């Protein structure tokens, strides 16, 4: 499909709350494909619609080794979480930087798929971190507000 421009820190859209998707249509299906293409092209493991300038509650994630197991979450909500993990995080909207963030080690999320069918997904470790990170974007929150200590400039 098409690559979208990734909005970066300082863009006001990244601080806004996204609206739920109420029905599936061609425009949203195209957005999903474009977001996947954009995420893969940027070597990311997740991308939220606000990061490409669209205030809709939609995220795409792929934490697989081969980058061939896309997860699409529409109107996602975390319904359970447990444990704790602390680790390095980066973000396509904060290029060249990373920081240490503590998040739940396990999450269970309820969402709609691209057919608007409800499903639940459980994730541990990196998947749990990616889900929490991307869902924060839907509420206008960047990981930089959760960094413990200083942001690191990556070389």
C-alpha positions in Angstrom: 0.0 0.0 0.0 1.4 3.4 1.0 3.9 4.6 3.6 2.6 7.3 6.0 4.6 10.0 7.6 5.4 9.3 11.2 4.6 12.2 13.5 7.4 13.0 15.9 7.6 14.4 19.5 6.4 18.0 19.5 3.6 17.4 17.1 0.4 18.3 19.0 -1.6 15.3 17.6 0.6 13.0 19.7 -0.9 14.5 22.9 -4.5 14.0 22.0 -7.0 11.3 22.9 -8.1 9.1 20.0 -11.7 8.3 19.1 -13.2 4.8 18.9 -13.8 3.2 15.5 -17.5 2.4 15.2 -17.5 0.6 11.8 -15.1 -1.0 9.4 -14.9 0.6 6.0 -12.4 0.8 3.1 -10.7 3.9 4.5 -9.9 2.1 7.8 -8.8 -1.1 6.0 -6.4 1.0 3.9 -5.2 2.7 7.1 -4.4 -0.7 8.6 -2.4 -1.8 5.6 -0.6 1.5 5.4 0.2 1.4 9.1 1.7 -2.1 8.8 3.8 -1.1 5.8 5.0 2.0 7.6 5.8 0.1 10.8 7.8 -2.6 8.9 9.6 0.0 6.8 10.7 1.9 9.9 11.8 -1.4 11.6 9.3 -0.8 14.5 7.4 -3.4 16.5 4.3 -1.3 17.0 2.5 1.8 15.6 -0.6 3.6 16.7 -2.8 5.6 14.4 -2.0 9.0 16.1 1.6 8.4 15.1 0.5 8.7 11.5 -1.8 11.7 12.2 -5.1 9.8 12.6 -6.9 10.1 15.9 -8.5 6.7 15.9 -8.2 3.9 18.5 -6.1 1.5 16.2 -2.7 0.0 16.8 -0.6 -2.6 14.8 2.0 -4.7 16.5 4.5 -7.3 15.4 7.1 -8.6 17.8 7.9 -11.8 15.9 11.5 -12.5 14.9 10.7 -12.6 11.2 8.2 -9.6 11.2 5.5 -11.8 9.8 2.9 -12.0 12.6 1.0 -8.7 12.6 -1.5 -8.1 15.3 -4.3 -5.5 14.7 -6.1 -4.1 17.7 -9.1 -1.8 17.2 -10.6 0.0 20.2 -8.3 -2.0 22.5 -8.6 -2.0 26.3 -6.4 -3.7 28.9 -8.6 -5.9 31.0 -5.9 -7.5 33.2 -2.3 -7.0 34.0 0.2 -8.5 36.3 3.9 -8.5 37.3 6.5 -6.0 36.5 9.3 -5.6 33.9 11.8 -2.8 33.6 13.6 -2.3 30.3 14.7 -0.1 27.5 12.1 1.5 25.3 12.2 3.5 22.1 9.6 5.0 19.9 9.3 5.7 16.2 7.9 9.1 17.2 10.9 9.9 19.4 13.7 9.0 16.9 17.2 8.5 18.1 16.4 8.2 21.8 15.5 5.5 24.3 14.8 5.2 28.0 14.2 2.8 30.8 10.5 2.2 31.6 8.7 -0.1 34.0 5.5 -1.8 32.8 3.4 -4.8 33.6 5.0 -8.1 32.5 1.7 -9.6 31.5 -1.4 -8.0 30.0 -4.7 -9.2 28.6 -6.4 -7.0 26.1 -9.8 -7.0 24.6 -10.2 -5.5 21.1 -11.8 -5.8 17.7 -10.1 -7.3 14.7 -10.3 -6.0 11.1 -13.7 -7.7 10.8 -14.9 -5.9 13.9 -15.1 -9.2 15.8 -14.2 -9.0 19.5 -11.2 -11.1 20.7 -8.9 -11.2 23.6 -5.1 -11.4 23.5 -2.7 -12.2 26.3 0.9 -11.1 26.1 4.1 -11.4 28.2 7.4 -9.7 28.0 8.0 -7.7 24.8 4.4 -8.2 23.6 3.0 -6.9 26.9 5.4 -3.9 26.7 4.4 -3.2 23.1 0.7 -3.4 23.8 1.0 -1.0 26.8 3.3 1.4 24.8 1.0 1.6 21.8 -2.2 1.9 23.9 -0.6 4.9 25.7 -0.4 6.6 22.3 -4.2 6.3 22.0 -4.5 8.4 25.1 -2.0 11.0 24.1 0.8 9.6 26.3 4.4 9.2 25.1 6.8 6.8 26.8 9.1 9.7 27.6 6.7 10.7 30.4 7.4 7.4 32.1 11.2 7.2 31.7 13.1 6.5 34.9 16.1 8.7 34.8 17.4 10.3 31.6 16.6 9.6 28.0 19.6 8.1 26.2 20.6 9.5 22.8 21.2 6.5 20.5 24.1 6.5 18.0 
